Amino acid sequence: QVHLVESGGGLVQAGGSLRLSCAASTSILSAKGMGWYRQAPGKQRELVAVITSGGITNYADSVKGRFTISRDDAKSAVYLQMSSLKPEDTAVYYCHLEYIVESYWGQGTQVFVSS
């Protein structure tokens, strides 16, 4: 069983920063990619950022220039550095690990950005 554990969420004022971490219980070296998704109440879960095994990153238009995704294969971890946070960034953020066949989700960490 693969476990993903997110941390780093919390309450922050608009314009502030947070760094989310996701630790995997297994090696991520063979993963196709890792990503961060978020879901706000009443809305669909959306992709925020993804980083492939080759190091290619993609971001949602709403977070480009503000968020940065990175990975540390030695630590089996992926991070999301969030800056210039806006109230519309408020959501539960989920870590995602994708292999060729299977994929895994973390339990989520709440981010609340006050205006």
C-alpha positions in Angstrom: 0.0 0.0 0.0 1.4 3.4 -1.0 0.7 6.3 1.3 1.0 10.0 0.5 1.0 12.4 3.3 0.5 16.1 2.7 1.5 18.8 5.2 2.0 22.6 5.3 -1.5 23.8 4.9 -3.1 26.4 7.1 -4.4 29.9 7.3 -2.6 32.7 5.6 -3.4 36.3 4.6 -3.7 37.3 1.0 -0.3 38.0 -0.4 1.4 35.5 1.9 3.1 32.3 1.2 2.9 28.6 2.1 4.9 25.6 1.2 3.1 22.3 0.9 4.9 19.0 1.2 4.0 15.5 0.2 5.9 12.5 1.4 5.5 9.2 -0.3 5.9 5.8 1.4 7.7 4.4 -1.6 10.2 5.5 -4.2 8.9 7.9 -6.8 11.8 7.3 -9.2 9.6 5.1 -11.5 6.5 7.4 -11.4 5.3 9.0 -14.5 4.7 12.2 -12.5 3.6 13.8 -9.3 1.2 16.6 -9.0 -1.0 18.8 -6.8 -4.7 19.2 -7.2 -7.1 21.3 -5.3 -10.8 21.3 -4.6 -12.9 24.2 -3.3 -16.4 23.6 -1.9 -18.9 23.1 -4.7 -16.3 22.9 -7.4 -14.5 20.2 -9.4 -11.1 19.0 -8.3 -8.6 20.8 -10.6 -5.0 20.3 -11.4 -2.8 22.9 -9.9 0.7 21.8 -11.0 2.4 18.6 -12.2 6.0 17.6 -12.6 6.9 14.6 -14.8 9.6 12.1 -14.3 11.6 14.1 -16.8 11.3 17.3 -14.8 8.7 19.0 -17.1 6.3 21.1 -15.2 2.8 22.4 -16.0 0.6 24.8 -14.1 -2.9 25.9 -14.1 -3.2 29.4 -15.7 -4.6 30.7 -12.4 -1.3 29.9 -10.5 1.3 30.5 -13.1 4.0 32.8 -11.8 2.9 32.3 -8.2 3.3 28.6 -7.5 6.3 26.4 -8.1 6.3 22.6 -8.0 9.4 20.6 -7.3 10.4 17.1 -6.3 13.1 15.4 -4.3 13.5 11.8 -5.5 15.9 11.0 -2.7 13.3 11.9 -0.1 10.4 10.6 -2.2 8.8 14.0 -1.8 7.1 16.6 -3.9 6.6 20.2 -2.9 4.4 23.2 -3.8 5.7 26.6 -3.0 2.8 29.0 -3.1 3.4 32.8 -3.1 1.2 35.8 -3.6 -1.7 33.8 -2.3 -5.2 35.0 -3.1 -8.6 34.2 -1.4 -9.5 32.2 -4.5 -6.7 29.8 -3.7 -8.6 28.6 -0.7 -9.2 24.9 -1.2 -8.2 21.4 0.0 -4.9 20.5 -1.7 -4.2 16.9 -2.7 -1.0 15.3 -3.7 -1.1 12.8 -6.5 1.3 10.1 -7.6 0.9 8.5 -11.0 2.4 5.3 -12.3 1.8 3.6 -15.7 -1.2 1.6 -14.3 -2.0 2.8 -10.8 -2.2 6.2 -9.1 -2.4 7.3 -5.5 -3.9 10.3 -3.6 -3.0 11.9 -0.4 -5.6 12.7 2.3 -5.5 16.5 1.5 -4.4 19.5 3.4 -6.6 22.6 3.9 -5.4 26.0 2.7 -7.4 29.1 3.7 -6.4 32.5 2.4 -8.1 35.4 4.0 -8.8 38.7 2.3 
